[in-house]
């Protein structure tokens, strides 16, 4: 195996691991936000109603960039993609993940809400630590 193939395999594997960790984090963030949403607005009666809220309600809008990011990675790895995944593209996704998942008490809406989620939910804090570890 050549050094280029080894680098390619390592970078792709790392991106797959980061994607999986972000996917788990995203699910936990959705569940956590659902709990808080229900405290304010009442019980969500079905998974269909929850899906519609996630897609359309402003409450969940801060999570959409994370959702879209996961989709972008999936599309890039799709064998039918117009452009094949490259090391440069994979490294770009890894850099974007670092920027996207940056909690900040006084930052953008996403950064603030992410910071709040980390503060209120120890599982999310642990998942954030895992994603951060994978991104180093």
DRENPA-3360 file (N, C-alpha, C; in nm, 2 decimals, always signed):
BEGIN
1 = XXXXXXXX = +0.08/-0.12/+0.00/+0.00/+0.00/+0.00/+0.09/+0.12/+0.00 ~ +0.06/+0.22/-0.08/+0.14/+0.34/-0.09/+0.11/+0.44/+0.02 ~ +0.20/+0.53/+0.04/+0.18/+0.63/+0.15/+0.05/+0.71/+0.12 ~ +0.03/+0.74/-0.01/-0.09/+0.82/-0.05/-0.22/+0.75/-0.01 ~ -0.22/+0.62/-0.04/-0.34/+0.53/-0.01/-0.36/+0.53/+0.14 ~ -0.25/+0.51/+0.22/-0.26/+0.51/+0.36/-0.31/+0.64/+0.42 ~ -0.27/+0.75/+0.37/-0.32/+0.88/+0.41/-0.47/+0.89/+0.38 ~ -0.50/+0.85/+0.26/-0.64/+0.86/+0.21/-0.73/+0.77/+0.30;
9 = XXXXXXXX = -0.69/+0.65/+0.32/-0.77/+0.56/+0.41/-0.78/+0.61/+0.55 ~ -0.67/+0.67/+0.61/-0.67/+0.72/+0.74/-0.77/+0.84/+0.75 ~ -0.76/+0.93/+0.65/-0.84/+1.05/+0.66/-0.99/+1.01/+0.64 ~ -1.02/+0.92/+0.54/-1.16/+0.88/+0.52/-1.21/+0.81/+0.65 ~ -1.13/+0.72/+0.71/-1.18/+0.65/+0.83/-1.20/+0.75/+0.94 ~ -1.12/+0.85/+0.96/-1.13/+0.95/+1.06/-1.26/+1.03/+1.04 ~ -1.29/+1.07/+0.91/-1.41/+1.14/+0.88/-1.53/+1.06/+0.91 ~ -1.53/+0.93/+0.88/-1.64/+0.84/+0.91/-1.67/+0.83/+1.06;
17 = XXXXXXXX = -1.56/+0.83/+1.14/-1.57/+0.82/+1.28/-1.63/+0.95/+1.33 ~ -1.58/+1.06/+1.28/-1.64/+1.19/+1.32/-1.78/+1.21/+1.28 ~ -1.82/+1.16/+1.16/-1.96/+1.17/+1.12/-2.05/+1.09/+1.21 ~ -2.00/+0.97/+1.25/-2.08/+0.88/+1.34/-2.10/+0.95/+1.47 ~ -1.99/+1.01/+1.52/-2.00/+1.08/+1.65/-2.09/+1.20/+1.65 ~ -2.09/+1.27/+1.53/-2.17/+1.39/+1.52/-2.32/+1.34/+1.50 ~ -2.34/+1.23/+1.44/-2.48/+1.18/+1.42/-2.54/+1.14/+1.56 ~ -2.46/+1.08/+1.64/-2.50/+1.05/+1.78/-2.53/+1.18/+1.86;
25 = XXXXXXXX = -2.44/+1.27/+1.84/-2.45/+1.40/+1.91/-2.58/+1.47/+1.86 ~ -2.60/+1.47/+1.73/-2.72/+1.53/+1.68/-2.85/+1.47/+1.73 ~ -2.85/+1.34/+1.74/-2.97/+1.27/+1.79/-2.99/+1.31/+1.94 ~ -2.88/+1.32/+2.02/-2.90/+1.36/+2.16/-2.94/+1.50/+2.17 ~ -2.89/+1.59/+2.08/-2.93/+1.73/+2.08/-3.08/+1.74/+2.05 ~ -3.13/+1.67/+1.95/-3.27/+1.67/+1.92/-3.35/+1.62/+2.03 ~ -3.31/+1.51/+2.10/-3.39/+1.46/+2.21/-3.39/+1.56/+2.33 ~ -3.28/+1.63/+2.35/-3.26/+1.72/+2.46/-3.35/+1.85/+2.43;
33 = XXXXXXXX = -3.35/+1.89/+2.31/-3.43/+2.01/+2.27/-3.58/+1.97/+2.28 ~ -3.61/+1.85/+2.25/-3.75/+1.81/+2.25/-3.80/+1.82/+2.40 ~ -3.72/+1.78/+2.49/-3.76/+1.79/+2.63/-3.79/+1.93/+2.67 ~ -3.69/+2.02/+2.64/-3.71/+2.16/+2.67/-3.83/+2.22/+2.60 ~ -3.85/+2.19/+2.47/-3.96/+2.24/+2.39/-4.09/+2.20/+2.46 ~ -4.10/+2.07/+2.50/-4.22/+2.02/+2.57/-4.25/+2.09/+2.70 ~ -4.15/+2.13/+2.77/-4.16/+2.21/+2.89/-4.23/+2.34/+2.86 ~ -4.20/+2.40/+2.75/-4.26/+2.53/+2.71/-4.40/+2.52/+2.64;
41 = XXXXXXXX = -4.41/+2.42/+2.56/-4.53/+2.42/+2.47/-4.62/+2.29/+2.49 ~ -4.58/+2.20/+2.57/-4.66/+2.08/+2.59/-4.61/+1.97/+2.51 ~ -4.66/+1.85/+2.54/-4.62/+1.73/+2.49/-4.63/+1.72/+2.33 ~ -4.53/+1.67/+2.27/-4.53/+1.64/+2.13/-4.60/+1.50/+2.11 ~ -4.70/+1.49/+2.04/-4.79/+1.37/+2.04/-4.73/+1.25/+1.95 ~ -4.65/+1.28/+1.85/-4.61/+1.17/+1.77/-4.47/+1.20/+1.70 ~ -4.41/+1.10/+1.65/-4.28/+1.12/+1.58/-4.30/+1.21/+1.46 ~ -4.42/+1.19/+1.39/-4.45/+1.28/+1.27/-4.46/+1.42/+1.31;
49 = XXXXXXXX = -4.52/+1.45/+1.42/-4.53/+1.59/+1.47/-4.40/+1.64/+1.51 ~ -4.32/+1.56/+1.57/-4.18/+1.60/+1.61/-4.10/+1.63/+1.48 ~ -4.11/+1.54/+1.38/-4.03/+1.57/+1.26/-4.07/+1.70/+1.20 ~ -4.20/+1.73/+1.19/-4.25/+1.86/+1.13/-4.19/+1.98/+1.21 ~ -4.19/+1.96/+1.34/-4.14/+2.07/+1.43/-3.99/+2.09/+1.40 ~ -3.91/+1.98/+1.39/-3.77/+1.99/+1.37/-3.74/+2.06/+1.23 ~ -3.82/+2.03/+1.13/-3.80/+2.08/+1.00/-3.85/+2.23/+0.99 ~ -3.96/+2.26/+1.06/-4.03/+2.39/+1.04/-4.03/+2.49/+1.15;
57 = XXXXXXXX = -4.01/+2.44/+1.27/-4.03/+2.54/+1.39/-3.89/+2.61/+1.42 ~ -3.90/+2.73/+1.45/-3.78/+2.81/+1.48/-3.71/+2.76/+1.60 ~ -3.78/+2.69/+1.69/-3.71/+2.64/+1.81/-3.59/+2.54/+1.77 ~ -3.61/+2.47/+1.67/-3.51/+2.37/+1.63/-3.42/+2.42/+1.51 ~ -3.44/+2.54/+1.47/-3.36/+2.59/+1.35/-3.21/+2.59/+1.37 ~ -3.17/+2.60/+1.49/-3.02/+2.61/+1.52/-2.96/+2.47/+1.49 ~ -3.04/+2.37/+1.49/-2.98/+2.23/+1.46/-2.97/+2.20/+1.32 ~ -3.04/+2.28/+1.23/-3.04/+2.25/+1.09/-2.90/+2.25/+1.02;
65 = XXXXXXXX = -2.81/+2.34/+1.06/-2.68/+2.33/+1.00/-2.61/+2.20/+1.03 ~ -2.63/+2.15/+1.15/-2.57/+2.02/+1.18/-2.63/+1.91/+1.10 ~ -2.76/+1.91/+1.08/-2.83/+1.81/+1.00/-2.78/+1.82/+0.85 ~ -2.77/+1.94/+0.80/-2.72/+1.96/+0.66/-2.58/+1.91/+0.65 ~ -2.50/+1.94/+0.75/-2.36/+1.89/+0.74/-2.34/+1.74/+0.73 ~ -2.42/+1.67/+0.81/-2.42/+1.52/+0.80/-2.46/+1.48/+0.66 ~ -2.56/+1.54/+0.61/-2.61/+1.51/+0.47/-2.50/+1.54/+0.37 ~ -2.43/+1.65/+0.38/-2.32/+1.68/+0.29/-2.21/+1.57/+0.29;
73 = XXXXXXXX = -2.18/+1.53/+0.41/-2.07/+1.42/+0.42/-2.13/+1.29/+0.35 ~ -2.25/+1.26/+0.38/-2.31/+1.14/+0.32/-2.31/+1.15/+0.17 ~ -2.34/+1.26/+0.12/-2.35/+1.28/-0.03/-2.20/+1.27/-0.09 ~ -2.11/+1.33/-0.02/-1.97/+1.32/-0.07/-1.92/+1.18/-0.07 ~ -1.96/+1.09/+0.02/-1.92/+0.95/+0.02/-2.00/+0.87/-0.07 ~ -2.11/+0.92/-0.12/-2.19/+0.84/-0.21/-2.11/+0.80/-0.34 ~ -2.11/+0.67/-0.37/-2.03/+0.63/-0.49/-2.09/+0.69/-0.62 ~ -2.21/+0.74/-0.62/-2.27/+0.80/-0.74/-2.25/+0.95/-0.74;
81 = XXXXXXXX = -2.17/+1.01/-0.65/-2.15/+1.15/-0.64/-2.07/+1.20/-0.77 ~ -2.10/+1.32/-0.81/-2.04/+1.37/-0.93/-1.89/+1.38/-0.92 ~ -1.85/+1.42/-0.80/-1.70/+1.43/-0.77/-1.67/+1.33/-0.66 ~ -1.57/+1.25/-0.68/-1.53/+1.15/-0.58/-1.47/+1.22/-0.46 ~ -1.48/+1.16/-0.35/-1.43/+1.21/-0.22/-1.27/+1.21/-0.24 ~ -1.21/+1.32/-0.19/-1.07/+1.33/-0.20/-1.02/+1.36/-0.06 ~ -0.89/+1.35/-0.03/-0.83/+1.38/+0.10/-0.86/+1.52/+0.13 ~ -0.84/+1.61/+0.03/-0.87/+1.75/+0.06/-1.01/+1.78/+0.10;
89 = XXXXXXXX = -1.10/+1.72/+0.03/-1.24/+1.73/+0.06/-1.27/+1.68/+0.21 ~ -1.22/+1.56/+0.24/-1.24/+1.51/+0.37/-1.18/+1.60/+0.48 ~ -1.06/+1.65/+0.45/-1.00/+1.74/+0.55/-1.08/+1.87/+0.56 ~ -1.14/+1.91/+0.46/-1.23/+2.03/+0.46/-1.35/+2.00/+0.55 ~ -1.41/+1.88/+0.54/-1.52/+1.85/+0.63/-1.47/+1.84/+0.77 ~ -1.36/+1.79/+0.80/-1.31/+1.79/+0.94/-1.29/+1.93/+0.99 ~ -1.24/+2.02/+0.91/-1.22/+2.16/+0.96/-1.36/+2.22/+0.98 ~ -1.45/+2.20/+0.89/-1.58/+2.25/+0.91/-1.65/+2.20/+1.03;
97 = XXXXXXXX = -1.63/+2.08/+1.07/-1.68/+2.02/+1.19/-1.63/+2.10/+1.31 ~ -1.50/+2.13/+1.31/-1.44/+2.21/+1.42/-1.51/+2.34/+1.44 ~ -1.54/+2.41/+1.33/-1.60/+2.54/+1.33/-1.75/+2.53/+1.36 ~ -1.82/+2.43/+1.31/-1.96/+2.41/+1.33/-1.99/+2.38/+1.48 ~ -1.91/+2.29/+1.54/-1.94/+2.25/+1.67/-1.86/+2.32/+1.78 ~ -1.87/+2.45/+1.78/-1.80/+2.53/+1.87/-1.90/+2.60/+1.96 ~ -1.91/+2.55/+2.09/-2.00/+2.61/+2.18/-1.95/+2.75/+2.23 ~ -2.04/+2.85/+2.24/-1.99/+2.98/+2.28/-2.11/+3.05/+2.34;
105 = XXXXXXXX = -2.10/+3.09/+2.47/-2.21/+3.15/+2.54/-2.26/+3.28/+2.48 ~ -2.17/+3.34/+2.40/-2.21/+3.47/+2.34/-2.19/+3.47/+2.19 ~ -2.19/+3.36/+2.13/-2.17/+3.35/+1.98/-2.30/+3.35/+1.90 ~ -2.29/+3.28/+1.79/-2.41/+3.27/+1.70/-2.52/+3.19/+1.77 ~ -2.64/+3.19/+1.71/-2.75/+3.12/+1.77/-2.71/+2.97/+1.79 ~ -2.65/+2.91/+1.69/-2.60/+2.77/+1.70/-2.50/+2.76/+1.82 ~ -2.40/+2.84/+1.82/-2.30/+2.83/+1.93/-2.36/+2.85/+2.07 ~ -2.45/+2.95/+2.08/-2.52/+2.97/+2.21/-2.60/+2.85/+2.26;
113 = XXXXXXXX = -2.69/+2.80/+2.17/-2.78/+2.69/+2.20/-2.70/+2.57/+2.22 ~ -2.59/+2.55/+2.15/-2.51/+2.43/+2.17/-2.44/+2.44/+2.31 ~ -2.39/+2.56/+2.34/-2.33/+2.58/+2.47/-2.43/+2.55/+2.58 ~ -2.56/+2.59/+2.57/-2.66/+2.57/+2.67/-2.69/+2.42/+2.68 ~ -2.70/+2.35/+2.57/-2.72/+2.21/+2.57/-2.61/+2.13/+2.64 ~ -2.49/+2.17/+2.62/-2.38/+2.11/+2.69/-2.39/+2.13/+2.84 ~ -2.43/+2.25/+2.88/-2.44/+2.29/+3.02/-2.55/+2.21/+3.09 ~ -2.66/+2.18/+3.02/-2.77/+2.12/+3.09/-2.77/+1.97/+3.08;
121 = XXXXXXXX = -2.70/+1.91/+2.99/-2.71/+1.77/+2.97/-2.57/+1.71/+2.97 ~ -2.53/+1.63/+3.08/-2.40/+1.57/+3.08/-2.37/+1.47/+2.97 ~ -2.47/+1.41/+2.92/-2.45/+1.31/+2.80/-2.40/+1.39/+2.68 ~ -2.46/+1.51/+2.66/-2.42/+1.59/+2.54/-2.28/+1.64/+2.57 ~ -2.25/+1.68/+2.69/-2.11/+1.73/+2.72/-2.01/+1.62/+2.69 ~ -2.04/+1.49/+2.73/-1.95/+1.38/+2.70/-1.94/+1.36/+2.55 ~ -2.05/+1.37/+2.48/-2.04/+1.35/+2.33/-1.96/+1.46/+2.27 ~ -1.98/+1.58/+2.32/-1.90/+1.69/+2.26/-1.75/+1.67/+2.29;
129 = XXXXXXXX = -1.72/+1.62/+2.40/-1.58/+1.59/+2.43/-1.53/+1.48/+2.34 ~ -1.61/+1.38/+2.31/-1.57/+1.27/+2.21/-1.54/+1.33/+2.07 ~ -1.64/+1.41/+2.02/-1.62/+1.47/+1.89/-1.49/+1.56/+1.89 ~ -1.47/+1.64/+1.99/-1.36/+1.72/+2.00/-1.23/+1.64/+2.00 ~ -1.23/+1.53/+2.07/-1.11/+1.44/+2.07/-1.09/+1.38/+1.93 ~ -1.19/+1.34/+1.86/-1.17/+1.29/+1.73/-1.12/+1.40/+1.63 ~ -1.15/+1.52/+1.66/-1.12/+1.63/+1.57/-0.97/+1.68/+1.59 ~ -0.91/+1.64/+1.70/-0.77/+1.68/+1.72/-0.67/+1.61/+1.64;
% end
